[in-house]
Amino acid sequence: MVEESQSLGGKVITKPFMVLAALVLVGVILMLYRYLFGLGAVTNLSDGYPWGLWITYDVLVGTALGCGGYAMALLVYIFNRWEYHPLVRSAILTSVFGYTLAGLAIFLDIGRYWNGYNLFLPWHVNFNSVLVEVALCIAAYVAILWIELAPTVLAGHHQNPKAREARESLERWLPVIVALGILLPTMHQSSLGTLMIIAGHKLSPLWQTGLLPLFFLLSAITMGFAVTIFESILSSLAFKRPFETPMIAKVGGVMAWIIGVYLVIRLLDLLVRGQMGLIFQGNLNSFMFILENLCYLVAFILMVQPASRDQLRWLFVASTAMLLAGSLYRFNAFLVGFNPGPGWSYFPALPEIFITLGIIALELMGYLYFVKRYPVLPKIEHA
Amino acid sequence: MEINRRDFLKVSAGGGLMLASTLSPIPALAREPKVRLPEAVGILYDATVCVGCKACMAACKEYNHLPPEYSTPGSVWDNPLDLSAKTYNIVKLYKNGAGEVKDREINGYSYIRRFCMHCVDPACTSACPVSALTKDPKTGAVKYNKDVCIGCRYCQVACPYNIPKFQWDQAFPQIQKCELCYHRMAQGSYPACCEFCPNGGSIFGDVQHLLEEAKRRLALEPGKMAAYPLHRVDSREMRHRIVTPYQKHLFGEKDGGGSQVLILAGVPCDKLGLPILPDESTAATSETIMHSLYKGMIAPYVVLGALFYIVYKNTTKQDLP
């Protein structure tokens, strides 16, 4: 088997690594505080805004940033574009961390975590609940992602004959695992949008629509491509490796068309529902809607023209714009556009923010460790 | 390495299946709105009769063993500002301008009692992932079971009235809400708020009877003397009073798919802080989408099969035998 990836080697414990570790430590201390004194002690959540930063960032944005593995698997295995295969491993690695930590963040957020196992008991589960679909599907996908990552870990121990054997038997199951790895995110990323349907009038009509599942799915796929480009550029810079420009530029081209389709449906939906007027009301909702879709538009314009997307600088700007656009869409649809009625307001508390920072830091530490110890990034000669 | 036409069609078919069901204007498996249970019980609250004495609040606290809430500095008695994990029931005041005349929108005032509406098609029970919130199959009371609740708070997101409350200050928190005093009903009694209401502002009864009573009141001529039952709709104890004009809107008859708590008032309900809701519960909308995509898991299995076929073909470079 020809290896197209390699481990970077080098010291794992560096200065940035220690800074990240300090952030994780702060997060862990605050988490202990949360378990001892309740959610009110560390968050600004309220009966009006029961979901805040943790659900919106850690789960909604976190898993969308973890859609690199999903988006790349679609491209390589379904659309048969094997030229992108070198990017798959690092995409899966980011997905593993994005999703695993989102799963853990849920246990931080739910108030009665010791009852969490009830989600897996069929006689308690309410199959009408959108949240059931989301929870079971994310749990299953976390397992699939670790199985998808396993060949990378096993390849890191290639001198061990048992590891090689395990890897070969895993590869026989590849089609099933990959098929599940595409189906599950399709299901739960769309369901994350469906979650808000039941909130009805509490969500502004700028975001409340029957097409929420479609918009969440399409934005998850585009964010998946964007995060793959973003991560490729950053790791090339950080580890002083050659840029993967022609390949990631082509990914950008694919992404542009999905953004285009998304934007057309998004505006048509507002038009059909007669809610275009809400864009121009000059309030926070209008502003955030415009900002969100401007980011989409910037990403679209930069990615759709070969002239700009072939330049690394613009490719980077475009992928950042797309990540911002998708994140803003999620924040808007769950927090900014959510209005439970007069008297309620929400902005995350400092400890709440620091816990999220701790989770992000843990993700980055895991990424750094893995790319240095295991063959994740594309081999330089091939890049 | 190119995408050939056949593959593209297959992919489109698979993805299209999922998208089509989301996009189609009349979903294949629409979840019918739920109808009223034949033996459902509820409460009729008439703001024009209510005198704002808050006896219902005191009774609710006593019979649900809820602690007092001291909301202002130095307060020595229970004075909640809104519903909370310690307060299932509250009487609020609407006041406009000079606030001279009771039950008048302009320069008037009105009381409004807020508590769980015990919806016909509740969003909270549809949202709850572990069936911790359920609708009693007989009485229709929306009840809470802390032993299965995972504390996800999706019920709070879903409820159009923001009724379920969470114990934010507890390490082992629970959801708290009015359960229509089902513990009292189990002993042959009825909700404490209605038993202790001195004026007939809140009455308990079969929802069918409450609907009839509410419509009777809406048909009364303002300024004339009329009889209003006390405590229960089937009570023989009556209070006679002069009818004050009603808004011709029986809140809860259809709002949000209907509720077992019904509200009559002299001031428009949205001025009293009640939301303006369509006639269909958001639970029906949400479940329609979910059932269209996932009923019997047929669509996911079909898509999985298609995905497997394509991946198998693309990885092994051969067609299935």
Chai-1 contact restraints between the chains, C-beta under 6 A:
chainA,res_idxA,chainB,res_idxB,connection_type,confidence,min_distance_angstrom,max_distance_angstrom,comment,restraint_id
A,L36,B,A171,contact,1.0,0.0,6.0,A-B,restraint_1
A,G38,B,D169,contact,1.0,0.0,6.0,A-B,restraint_2
A,G38,B,Q170,contact,1.0,0.0,6.0,A-B,restraint_3
A,G38,B,A171,contact,1.0,0.0,6.0,A-B,restraint_4
A,L39,B,W168,contact,1.0,0.0,6.0,A-B,restraint_5
A,G40,B,W168,contact,1.0,0.0,6.0,A-B,restraint_6
A,G40,B,D169,contact,1.0,0.0,6.0,A-B,restraint_7
A,D47,B,K165,contact,1.0,0.0,6.0,A-B,restraint_8
A,P50,B,R153,contact,1.0,0.0,6.0,A-B,restraint_9
A,P50,B,Q156,contact,1.0,0.0,6.0,A-B,restraint_10
A,P50,B,V157,contact,1.0,0.0,6.0,A-B,restraint_11
A,Y77,B,V311,contact,1.0,0.0,6.0,A-B,restraint_12
A,Y77,B,N314,contact,1.0,0.0,6.0,A-B,restraint_13
A,I78,B,V11,contact,1.0,0.0,6.0,A-B,restraint_14
A,I78,B,I310,contact,1.0,0.0,6.0,A-B,restraint_15
A,F79,B,I3,contact,1.0,0.0,6.0,A-B,restraint_16
A,N80,B,I3,contact,1.0,0.0,6.0,A-B,restraint_17
A,N80,B,N314,contact,1.0,0.0,6.0,A-B,restraint_18
A,W82,B,M1,contact,1.0,0.0,6.0,A-B,restraint_19
A,I110,B,I150,contact,1.0,0.0,6.0,A-B,restraint_20
A,I110,B,G151,contact,1.0,0.0,6.0,A-B,restraint_21
A,I110,B,C152,contact,1.0,0.0,6.0,A-B,restraint_22
A,G111,B,G151,contact,1.0,0.0,6.0,A-B,restraint_23
A,G111,B,P173,contact,1.0,0.0,6.0,A-B,restraint_24
A,R112,B,C149,contact,1.0,0.0,6.0,A-B,restraint_25
A,R112,B,I150,contact,1.0,0.0,6.0,A-B,restraint_26
A,R112,B,G151,contact,1.0,0.0,6.0,A-B,restraint_27
A,N115,B,I150,contact,1.0,0.0,6.0,A-B,restraint_28
A,G116,B,I150,contact,1.0,0.0,6.0,A-B,restraint_29
A,N118,B,V130,contact,1.0,0.0,6.0,A-B,restraint_30
A,N118,B,V148,contact,1.0,0.0,6.0,A-B,restraint_31
A,H124,B,V130,contact,1.0,0.0,6.0,A-B,restraint_32
A,H124,B,S131,contact,1.0,0.0,6.0,A-B,restraint_33
A,H124,B,V148,contact,1.0,0.0,6.0,A-B,restraint_34
A,N126,B,C128,contact,1.0,0.0,6.0,A-B,restraint_35
A,N126,B,P129,contact,1.0,0.0,6.0,A-B,restraint_36
A,N126,B,S131,contact,1.0,0.0,6.0,A-B,restraint_37
A,N128,B,S126,contact,1.0,0.0,6.0,A-B,restraint_38
A,N128,B,E287,contact,1.0,0.0,6.0,A-B,restraint_39
A,S129,B,A127,contact,1.0,0.0,6.0,A-B,restraint_40
A,S129,B,P129,contact,1.0,0.0,6.0,A-B,restraint_41
A,V130,B,M290,contact,1.0,0.0,6.0,A-B,restraint_42
A,L131,B,P129,contact,1.0,0.0,6.0,A-B,restraint_43
A,L131,B,Y154,contact,1.0,0.0,6.0,A-B,restraint_44
A,V132,B,P129,contact,1.0,0.0,6.0,A-B,restraint_45
A,L174,B,T315,contact,1.0,0.0,6.0,A-B,restraint_46
A,P175,B,F308,contact,1.0,0.0,6.0,A-B,restraint_47
A,P175,B,V311,contact,1.0,0.0,6.0,A-B,restraint_48
A,P175,B,Y312,contact,1.0,0.0,6.0,A-B,restraint_49
A,P175,B,T315,contact,1.0,0.0,6.0,A-B,restraint_50
A,V178,B,V311,contact,1.0,0.0,6.0,A-B,restraint_51
A,A179,B,L304,contact,1.0,0.0,6.0,A-B,restraint_52
A,A179,B,L307,contact,1.0,0.0,6.0,A-B,restraint_53
A,A179,B,F308,contact,1.0,0.0,6.0,A-B,restraint_54
A,A179,B,V311,contact,1.0,0.0,6.0,A-B,restraint_55
A,I182,B,L307,contact,1.0,0.0,6.0,A-B,restraint_56
A,L183,B,V303,contact,1.0,0.0,6.0,A-B,restraint_57
A,L183,B,L304,contact,1.0,0.0,6.0,A-B,restraint_58
A,L183,B,L307,contact,1.0,0.0,6.0,A-B,restraint_59
A,T194,B,I289,contact,1.0,0.0,6.0,A-B,restraint_60
A,I197,B,T285,contact,1.0,0.0,6.0,A-B,restraint_61
A,I197,B,S286,contact,1.0,0.0,6.0,A-B,restraint_62
A,I198,B,A123,contact,1.0,0.0,6.0,A-B,restraint_63
A,I198,B,A127,contact,1.0,0.0,6.0,A-B,restraint_64
A,I198,B,A158,contact,1.0,0.0,6.0,A-B,restraint_65
A,I198,B,T282,contact,1.0,0.0,6.0,A-B,restraint_66
A,I198,B,S286,contact,1.0,0.0,6.0,A-B,restraint_67
A,A199,B,V157,contact,1.0,0.0,6.0,A-B,restraint_68
A,G200,B,P160,contact,1.0,0.0,6.0,A-B,restraint_69
A,G200,B,T282,contact,1.0,0.0,6.0,A-B,restraint_70
A,H201,B,P275,contact,1.0,0.0,6.0,A-B,restraint_71
A,P213,B,T22,contact,1.0,0.0,6.0,A-B,restraint_72
A,L214,B,T22,contact,1.0,0.0,6.0,A-B,restraint_73
A,P340,B,N162,contact,1.0,0.0,6.0,A-B,restraint_74
